[in-house]
Amino acid sequence: MTLLVGSLTLMAGVITSVVLYQSYKQVERISINHTLNVARIAQRSISRNMELLSLALDSLAWRYRHTQLHRMPPQQQLDFLLGEKIEAGYIVAQGIIDADGQRVVGSPVLEEIMPGNFSGRDFFDVPRQDTRDALYISPPQAVRLERRAQVIVLSKRLVHVDGSFGGVVFMVLYLDYFRQLFEAMSLEKNAVMSLYSVDGVAYMRLPYDEAFIGSRVENAPQLQHLLAASAPAEGSYFTRSRQDGVQRLYTYVRVPQTRWVVFIGHTKEALFREWMRMFYAVVFLMALFSTAAAYLISRLREEFFRRSKLDQQLEEQARTDKLTSLLNRRALDDALQEAWHKCQRNESARFAVLFADVDFFKLYNDTYGHKAGDYALVAVSRCIKAAVSRHCDRAGRYGGEEFVVLLDEADAEGAVHVAKLIIATLQGQKIPHERSPFGRLTISIGVACLERGIHRSIEEVVKAADQALYQAKREGRNRVRLSQAPAEMAPAAWQFSSASS
């Protein structure tokens, strides 16, 4: 039962660990998918707005090439090209630059933030050299209007009718557009959202840090690898932030038609907060279960040992004579059979049997009563126990006032010595017996040793000891008689007279 409970507890622990691991991976997958979806929302918003702004630049270029433009007064030309509310929202300014880098027309604020010739500026030089009709996005740069602000310049190539370079149309955009967009995503506390170009330039990051804008990625091989053109269009990875040192799960998505990549990072604590609560709850329950199982196992062990001890006691009682506490007849027969089988297996093994009978016991009962007779038998059993001290020896009540002692690995001399010791010990008790010629309670003992080739069963050995006992009785009682005793051990009987005791 203990093994079963322990196995069930171990199995429950293994199953729980597997389930927790699977749930952890599931939470991770769900978190990645959710974060990717948020990044895709930002990606689509940026892509759509960049497309609209690119179309606005195309519209500006078309209006610039309009045949009626040069017939208009200067202010009307400006209104026609740029519109009346062009500086609303996140667009700081718009303008047109000719092939020599001179501003043809532009928002008045350009004089303040970008004075002079535009040759040498990236948003002019790149479209001039790139013959594709592509939108160019400049790195972030700081300008000062009413306040210091971070801006980018969007520009596209202008071409003449013959296809030659005719200048650049451009607009200046506040980076606060991306900041507001990212803040609208409602990210969790400690989450980060950033926008990088493929060449590692930072355009925006939440939490916002102006010093971060325009910085370039260095000593970040993993990020540089993801920004490379060969990297997948979207994905996820765990890494530690260069800004705050916090480990996060990052997901990234490339923005089509741009050189930008959107990154969103969530801390593991935020992603797995609910899972950790479940984990702690499961661990707590498993701890309770393990404690309960340990307690149950402990109780089962106690109950097992208690029952084993009880069974042992019951078995002991079933094998023990209630009056004398010696082996009963059944247990004695088992011990004798075991000794016989041992000698059959091992030719060098031997044993001796002592058959004892209390002298004149019927007269003792008639004189002193059966209760006193029981006390006398108990006294005899104690004398036998005192004489038979080896763990391998056995002593039992054969029936009535008869006792049998089995001495393992004993020869005739040793067996007779034990028998004499039993008689002497009982003599020392000086139990009165007025109807005995000895005046006290005595015992006669027959001794038989296993004789190979003569004894064919344990019953014959016991019978030989019994015959030796009756020989001792016939010779006067209170003595030891050896069955078929060797000549050197003569006389065959040893008598204990009352005087000698």
Beta strands, then each sheet from edge to edge (+ up, - down):
strand 1: 91-98
strand 2: 103-106
strand 3: 136-137
strand 4: 141-144
strand 5: 148-159
strand 6: 165-174
strand 7: 192-197
strand 8: 202-206
strand 9: 234-240
strand 10: 247-254
strand 11: 260-267
strand 12: 351-358
strand 13: 394-399
strand 14: 402-408
strand 15: 443-449
strand 16: 479-482
strand 17: 493-495
sheet 1: 2+ 1- 6+ 5- 3+
sheet 2: 2+ 1- 6+ 5- 4+
sheet 3: 8+ 7- 11+ 10- 9+
sheet 4: 13+ 14- 12+ 15- 16- 17+
end
